[in-house]
Amino acid sequence: MQPNKIKAPPGIETAATAGTGSGRSFDCVTGSDTQTYRNSDPLATALWLAELAARAEFLRRAGFEHQREWLSFIRMHGLDLHRIGDFIGATGVLPITEFQGNRFDFARPGEGSPAFIIEARGEDETRFLDFVAQPLSAPERPLTMFGRVGLLGIWNASNASTYALGGFLVVHKTPLDWLRAGCQGSAIVDPKIAARQLYDLPGNVCGQDQRHSRQLLAMADGILDRKKFLTPVDSRWRVAS
């Protein structure tokens, strides 16, 4: 049975493959990576189409909007695109509109505030997860479009070789610090997601200084609800101290 075809937005190629299992699969070819999605879930399909539309708009606009600001940001912060380009995909400066929960969307030309935008990749270093925006006025305050990113450089965090022979994961204070370091180690984007990821890491974690390391420890410790841990006292249950 041939799978149904979903028409992608302009600028994005799609190639449908034969259905597997009970659902139908789609290979979404977007630049350097190929991703497979199932259309058996209407919500998943809607999210996939939203992702395609966002990537198409970004690629279309980033090539000609705010080129001067983009180049100025690269030079000001000493970013080596030849070194980091494979880890962050397409980059650009576009106006954004901020929303609650550290989220953003692209703004219309002439509206919003400019931000330096990169692609966040998955554990395989190639799969697109989300867009991460760093407002030019406050690059230390990252935003995401879809709310999927806890750590940038998640492939470094999940790779066992990072911790071999006494090694550890270096977590940078900001995504900009991570970019300056050539995308070595990781950087926190969404603390709530990152806390769970840090807690589950197979090795040790090190911040950029003692204060930062304490902040990372407090963040990871914060995912535990201590009130859920009880101890028996006089045939009754009380919160363990």
C-alpha positions, 0 to 999 in steps of 0.5 A: 500500500502506498502511503498518503502524501502530505504536501509540505510548505514551499522550500521543503522537500518530502519523500514518502516511503512505503508504510510500515506496521499499522501506521504510514511513514513519511521521510522528511528530507530537510537539508542534511537530515532525514526524519521519519514521521507517522501520520496515524496520530493527527496531533503528531501530523499537525506538529510535524507540519508546523515544524516544516512550515517554521523551518521553511519560513526560517530558511526563506527569511534568514537568507536576506533579512537582518544580514548586517545584524547577523554578521555583527553578532558573529563577529562580536562574539567570536563565533566560528561557523566553520567549527560549529556549523555542523552542530547548529544547522542554519543560523540567522537573525530574525525578529521574534515575538516572545510568549510566556514559558520562554517561547517565541515565534517569528514576527512579521518584518518591521515588528518584534525584536531581533534574535540570533536563531540556531537549530537545536539537534537531537542525540544523534547530532542531526535530527532537528528538535527545535529553534533556539533564539537568543535575543540580541538585547539579552542573549543569555536568556534563550527561548524555544519555539516548540518547547522541546529543548532542555540541553544544547549539545545533548549528544555530548551529555548522553555519550558514554565516552564523555565520562570515560577515564574520569571525564565529565560533562561541562555545562556552560552558563549560556548557549552563547558560551556553548557556541563560543566553546565550539559546541563542546559540552552542553548548555541549558535552554529550558531548566525544567527539561534540563533538570531531568536530563542532568539527573539521568546522565550516566556520569559527572557534571561540572559547571563553569565555576563553583557558584554555577555548579551549585546552581546545577545541583540545586536545579537537578535536586529540584525535580524531586518532591521530597513530600512524596517520601514517607516514613512510618512513625507510630503506625502512621505515615509522615514525611521523611526528613 
